[in-house]
Amino acid sequence: MSLYTDYLTEIETRKGEGLHPKPIDDGALVEELITQIEDAGSEHRKASLDFFIYNTLPGTTSAAGVKAQFLKKIILGEAVVPEITPAFALELLSHMKGGPSVEVLLDLALGEDAAIATKAGEVLKTQVFLYDADMARLGNAFKAGDEIAKGILESYAKAEFFTKLPAVEDEIKVVTYIAAEGDISTDLLSPGNQAHSRSDRELHGKCMISPEAQAEIQALQAQHPDKRVMLIAEKGTMGVGSSRMSGVNNVALWTGKQASPYVPFVNIAPVVAGTNGISPIFATTVDVTGGIGINLKNWVKKADADGKPILNNDGNAILEQKYSVETGTVLTINAKDKTLCDENGKPLVDVAAAFTPQKVEFMKAGGSYAIVFGKKLQTFAAETLGVEPTPVFAPNKEISVEGQGLTAVEKIFNRNAVGVTPGKVLHAGSDVRVRVNIVGSQDTTGLMTAQELEAMAATIISPLVDGAYQSGCHTASVWDKKAQANIPKLMKFMNSFGLITARDPKGVYHSMTDVIHKVLNDITVDDWAIIIGGDSHTRMSKGVAFGADSGTVALALATGEATMPIPQSVKVTFKGKMQPHMDFRDVVHATQAQMLKQCGDNVFQGRVIEVHIGTLLADQAFTFTDWTAEMKAKASICISQDDTLIESLEIAKSRIQIMIDKGMENEAKTLHGLIDKANARIAEIRSGEKPALAPDENAKYFAEVVVDLDLIDEPMIADPDVNNADVSKRYTHETIRPVSYYGGTKKVDLGFVGSCMVHKGDMKIVAQMLKNLEKSQGKVEFKAPLVVAAPTYNIIDELKAEGDWEILQKYSGFEFDDLLPKNTARTEYENILYLERPGCNLCMGNQEKAEKGDTVLATSTRLFQGRVVEDSAEKKGESLLASTPVVVLSAILGRTPSADEYKSAVEGIDLTRFAPPLEKSGTARSVHF
């Protein structure tokens, strides 16, 4: 059976699901299309022609390679297709972005036919996705005296590929659509349980919000054909949680513009908004597509005569509406004046933050990729010609405050900045290009990252990147048909691209499903590093890490760079002493609670949390940095003491060596290089040449929060507060309650110890609690299921060596088996202990979930609606978050414990301890870049 016949069969299947033909990425299928196009008598000729023109994916797919070569033959007159003239063939090449298409255009532009060369040169002047080999061909041709090459380079030096694009409209008319009230998680826009379909854009688009919402959006578009639909988080923040390109893709698919008439289901330029703006990670993703993100500020805190917020009976501020954005409201975005106006032109709110010079460039270019590549191309052309590049792009925003010291993040950005004024010290607010040291791609967004890399014609990882890792943790729980179809293909692509991969495409080393953040935390061996990862919890305890969408990850892999403003920082320090019965997770929750009490508002949102936590090793400190994603922080930085950092780096070296011993090293010897870098960093610290990163004493912070450990006397629980009358207060991570609030009576249906928030110590706590209960009661009985998933295989190996795994096995009713992995997701649970495979498990929500309507107590980070647990017809699902000992005890009791029950249960158990650093950080350390 031919590939084309198979494709027709697939088309019929998709038609029954309400889907169009799937875009073609297989070169062999395109070859069959070409055969039928060239056969004038073929019954499939017309359909094949349409598939070739409109349904073949661009970039570096094998399909794009075959398509580009056939178009070349048409242009050269070696093939004749009446429907595709040479001029049309050149137009089609211009929409293919790069890779094979640029290679063909260079062949033609530097070829012997002068007329064709001139026309191909004009098309090349519009292209920006050129790589080193492409630029080298142009440079060599110019040096050899080629006039076409000279003309192309002169155009690039003037950035005509950008200047000749249409300007952003002065006025953009929109019609509103409220997607939900309260914070909108990216789960609403791209549900985790549909992660398998993200690379099939049309299919994945069917899961956005609901079919009813999609129909309502289409109805608005029909009523307002001259306007763009603006998707809104009413009384909340848009795009909290995971950093999903698929979420923006879905919004763009339903409300944006088609990027190219010859590339199906790739839309750009969505307009999104929130009462409290757009979450930092989602805002970056919107930029990737040249979209617009608006901070509406349409609800404000009601104030009394003295200007103080008026509180309701629950102690929450009462909100009052400044203006309405109810669904169907017509508004105008005045891009020139940078205001959002009502239908009559009356300004409602300033939106200047959405129209910075850099963001306007992204809008004009159709996304941030084109700007990044365009700047690189312009610089190359100018250097080759020996001229200065024409000032076209908005200059780097360089803010320098005389006499002001640097925060930790400012120091890191200054060290890694690219293309800034030599010798200039930059402070927060500066907008710069920076080198990226470590990159992480996770498995449910990795397929999209691979697509993005193909689309931008990248074939190999940038040599600027010290190390990059492709995980398998988000699909670890269930090796179902979807995972079997997607993950091996992803691992093969990423392994060939140059990443260290969790699974070996050749099947030599054992598959690792270790949680990506734990691996990235280990392979980050420099506290001055910048890390980009395809997950919101890319928060390292060394360096500064930013959760990013799959597109930004692709850009970092391809170029070794990222562009972003230097964020403001909030300094967090500690005083007092931890009670012996408290766990460090309680300190994390208390930090958020005390911050809200001290500051009134969430000062962490959109900023870097600089936490002075120097006595904790990287694994334990990660618990704090990981949670900062839920604090809505942009990133976090741990300020560590020298000896603590050295010990963390030694641990990292040993774990990287384990990866090498398992056979995970690549041809570039990336892992060996990381060990060398760790040794070099340790030597710098020990010699005093470059101590552990610390801020200057006179650094300026947006706010400073002091956490009083003496005030933390009982476990703290983050509650989604699912029944709060104010919907804006539900699922926010800001409702932190002491365990006594529940009076020891709140029923718990399932406990979960796992996710990136736990470390080896948490697994040992579970074992210690079981041993204690066995000793005091003779046996252990669970009144609710307890799911335990260690984050890494290394932890399990160490637990086995130390005897703790044996205790967990003794009380488990299920233990994972790598030789026989589960192929279906669990939907019902017994009151037993489940020892699950290392990985994300319930926290991800794309495979395993709790039973609908359950009340779950978890060590996870996710309390969003429908993530860990979905609602049932009778009851809302609840995902409450707490420390490991609270979760274990609750599963045994089948309810939340009282404070006294908790204290008794943890007596004598080695909990995660923390003491504030005694020495003052950053008082006598010079700035090193």
LINBELPE-V776288 format. One record per run of one state. SS is the DSSP state (A for helix, B for strand, O for the rest). FROM is the first residue (numbers start at 1). LEN is the number of residues. If there is no record, write none. Layout:
ss = [SS;SS]
from = [FROM;FROM]
len = [LEN;LEN]
//
This chain:
ss = [O;A;O;B;O;A;O;A;O;B;O;A;O;B;O;B;O;A;O;B;O;A;O;A;O;B;O;A;O;A;O;A;O;B;O;B;A;O;A;O;A;O;A;O;B;O;B;O;A;O;B;O;B;O;B;O;B;O;A;O;B;O;B;O;B;O;B;O;B;O;B;O;B;O;B;O;B;O;B;O;A;O;A;O;A;O;B;O;B;O;A;B;O;B;O;B;O;A;O;B;O;A;O;B;O;A;O;B;O;B;O;A;O;B;O;B;O;A;O;B;O;A;O;B;O;A;O;A;O;B;O;B;A;O;B;O;A;O;B;A;O;B;O;B;O;A;O;B;O;A;O;A;B;O;A;O;B;O;A;O;B;O;B;O;A;O;B;O;A;O]
from = [1;3;17;24;25;27;39;45;55;56;57;62;76;81;82;84;85;86;95;98;99;100;110;114;125;129;130;132;144;147;158;160;164;171;182;184;186;190;192;198;201;206;211;224;228;235;238;241;245;256;257;259;267;269;271;275;278;279;280;289;292;296;299;302;303;304;309;310;311;312;317;318;319;322;330;335;339;342;347;351;352;356;357;366;368;386;397;398;405;406;408;417;419;431;436;438;442;443;456;467;471;481;498;500;502;516;524;530;534;544;548;550;560;561;566;569;576;584;600;608;613;618;628;635;640;642;662;670;688;699;700;703;709;712;716;719;727;730;736;739;743;747;748;750;754;760;778;785;790;793;803;804;812;816;818;821;833;837;841;844;855;859;878;882;884;894;895;896;899;906]
len = [2;14;7;1;2;12;6;10;1;1;5;14;5;1;2;1;1;9;3;1;1;10;4;11;4;1;2;12;3;11;2;4;7;11;2;2;4;2;6;3;5;5;13;4;7;3;3;4;11;1;2;8;2;2;4;3;1;1;9;3;4;3;3;1;1;5;1;1;1;5;1;1;3;8;5;4;3;5;4;1;4;1;9;2;18;11;1;7;1;2;9;2;12;5;2;4;1;13;11;4;10;17;2;2;14;8;6;4;10;4;2;10;1;5;3;7;8;16;8;5;5;10;7;5;2;20;8;18;11;1;3;6;3;4;3;8;3;6;3;4;4;1;2;4;6;18;7;5;3;10;1;8;4;2;3;12;4;4;3;11;4;19;4;2;10;1;1;3;7;24]
//
